[in-house]
Amino acid sequence: MNIKKIVITGGPCAGKSTAMQRVRAHFSEKGNTVLVIPETATELIGGGIAPWTCATPYDYQVIQLRLQAKKEELFLQAARQMNTDTVMILCDRGIPDGNAYMRDEDYRQMIAAEGLTPEMLFARYDAVFHLVTAADGALPYYTLANNTARIETPEEAIALDRRTLAAWDGHPYRRTIGNHCSFDEKLGMLIEYITAFLNGA
């Protein structure tokens, strides 16, 4: 089977949730089997498990990593059982995103304790597409209203966006989409980038 695992990531209020829906609809209409792994942090925080409710933020990140890894394992298992030749697995963020919310040395310690390396984590994902936060270039559209897990000021959002981008430094296939155009055009560029990736470009 041809299974492609694609990460859509970015800073707070970058349009990831809408992008996931748009990408899934577009490629499903093209006849592709598309699976979506929801953002683990939003699930955990919405369920009452957060950096500020766990013993330490580090303990929270360990829980998030383990849940993310298990979800990816189960989605991959399900994909392999499907009666289709090709499957696209869309991940709303990937494990390396956790590095943006931790000191680098703590992140390295955490993944090492799980028997992982940065190279092993990058190898889990075939492509990474980073959407820049609206706080950087589209400030009037930056809002906290559409995600209860989002608490960042615009300045904090920009800093997190840049740390998130840096967390994926070294991945062999990473593309970044900024806010130099309308939001619809931004999503259109994302679909074009994914199409190019699937076509081997």
C-alpha positions in Angstrom: 0.0 0.0 0.0 1.0 3.6 -0.5 0.4 5.4 2.8 1.5 9.0 3.1 1.6 10.6 6.5 1.4 14.4 6.3 1.6 17.0 9.1 -0.2 20.3 9.0 1.3 22.5 11.7 1.9 26.1 12.5 1.5 28.8 15.2 -1.7 29.6 17.1 -4.6 30.7 14.9 -2.8 29.8 11.7 -5.9 28.2 10.1 -5.0 24.5 10.8 -8.4 23.3 11.7 -10.0 24.8 8.6 -7.1 23.6 6.5 -7.6 20.1 7.7 -11.2 20.1 6.7 -10.5 21.8 3.3 -7.6 19.4 2.5 -9.6 16.3 3.5 -12.6 17.4 1.4 -10.4 18.3 -1.7 -8.5 15.0 -1.8 -11.5 12.9 -0.9 -13.3 14.4 -3.9 -10.3 13.3 -6.0 -10.9 9.8 -4.9 -8.3 9.5 -2.2 -8.8 7.8 1.2 -8.1 10.5 3.7 -7.8 9.9 7.5 -7.4 12.8 10.0 -5.7 12.6 13.4 -7.1 15.5 15.5 -4.7 17.8 17.5 -3.7 15.9 20.6 -3.1 19.1 22.7 -6.7 20.4 22.1 -8.1 17.0 23.0 -6.1 16.8 26.3 -6.7 20.4 27.3 -10.4 20.2 26.5 -10.5 17.1 28.7 -8.9 18.8 31.6 -5.3 17.6 31.1 -3.1 20.6 30.6 0.4 21.8 31.4 -1.1 23.8 34.4 -3.1 20.8 35.7 -0.3 18.2 35.6 2.4 18.0 38.2 4.8 19.8 35.9 4.6 21.0 32.2 7.2 18.3 31.5 4.8 15.6 32.8 2.1 17.0 30.5 4.4 16.9 27.5 5.2 13.2 28.2 1.5 12.4 28.2 0.9 14.3 25.0 3.8 12.5 23.2 2.6 9.1 24.3 -1.0 9.8 23.2 0.1 11.3 19.9 2.3 8.3 19.2 -0.5 5.8 20.1 -3.0 7.6 17.9 -0.6 7.5 15.0 0.1 3.8 15.5 -3.6 3.0 15.5 -4.4 5.1 12.5 -1.5 3.5 10.6 -2.8 0.1 11.6 -6.3 1.0 10.4 -5.0 2.4 7.1 -3.2 -0.9 6.4 -6.4 -2.8 6.9 -8.4 -0.7 4.4 -9.4 -2.0 1.0 -7.6 0.7 -1.0 -4.3 1.2 -2.7 -3.5 4.6 -1.3 -4.2 6.3 2.0 -3.4 9.9 3.2 -3.1 10.3 6.9 -3.3 14.0 7.9 -1.9 14.8 11.3 -3.0 18.0 13.1 0.5 18.6 14.4 3.2 16.0 15.0 5.3 14.9 17.9 8.2 17.3 17.2 5.7 20.2 17.8 6.2 19.6 21.5 9.7 21.0 21.2 8.1 24.5 20.7 6.6 24.3 24.2 9.7 23.0 26.0 13.3 23.9 26.5 15.4 22.1 23.9 17.3 20.1 26.6 14.0 19.0 28.2 12.7 17.9 24.8 15.8 15.9 24.0 15.6 14.3 27.5 12.0 13.4 27.0 12.3 11.8 23.6 15.4 9.9 24.6 13.5 8.5 27.6 11.0 7.2 25.1 13.7 5.6 23.0 13.4 8.2 20.3 15.7 10.5 18.4 14.9 13.6 16.3 15.8 11.6 13.2 13.4 8.8 14.1 10.6 11.3 14.8 11.1 13.1 11.5 11.1 9.7 9.7 7.5 9.1 11.0 6.2 11.9 8.7 6.5 12.0 4.9 5.9 15.8 4.6 5.3 18.8 6.9 3.4 21.9 5.9 3.7 24.9 8.3 1.0 27.6 8.3 2.1 30.9 9.8 0.0 32.3 12.6 -2.4 35.1 11.7 -0.6 37.2 14.4 2.3 37.5 11.9 1.0 39.3 8.9 -2.8 39.1 9.4 -3.2 40.5 12.9 -6.9 41.6 12.5 -7.8 37.9 12.0 -5.9 36.7 15.1 -8.5 35.5 17.7 -8.7 33.3 20.8 -12.5 32.8 20.4 -12.5 29.7 18.2 -10.2 27.5 20.3 -10.6 27.2 24.1 -7.1 25.7 24.3 -5.6 28.9 22.8 -4.4 31.4 25.3 -1.5 33.3 23.6 -1.2 37.0 23.0 -0.2 37.9 19.4 3.4 38.4 20.5 3.4 35.0 22.2 1.8 33.4 19.1 4.5 34.8 16.8 7.2 33.4 19.2 5.5 30.0 19.3 5.1 30.0 15.5 8.9 30.5 15.1 9.7 27.9 17.7 7.3 25.5 16.0 9.0 26.1 12.6 12.4 25.6 14.2 11.2 22.3 15.8 11.0 20.8 12.3 14.4 22.1 11.1 16.1 19.2 9.3 12.9 17.5 8.0 13.6 16.6 4.4 10.2 17.8 3.1 8.9 21.0 4.8 7.1 23.9 3.3 5.9 27.1 4.9 2.9 29.2 3.9 2.6 32.8 5.1 0.0 35.4 5.2 0.9 37.5 2.2 -2.4 36.6 0.5 -6.0 36.0 1.5 -6.9 33.1 3.7 -8.6 31.2 0.8 -5.5 31.7 -1.2 -3.4 30.5 1.7 -5.4 27.2 1.8 -5.2 27.0 -2.0 -1.4 27.2 -1.8 -1.5 24.4 0.9 -3.5 22.2 -1.4 -1.1 23.0 -4.3 1.9 22.1 -2.1 0.4 18.8 -1.0 -0.5 18.0 -4.6 3.0 18.6 -5.7 4.3 16.4 -2.9 2.0 13.6 -3.9 3.2 14.0 -7.5 6.8 13.6 -6.4 7.8 17.3 -6.7 
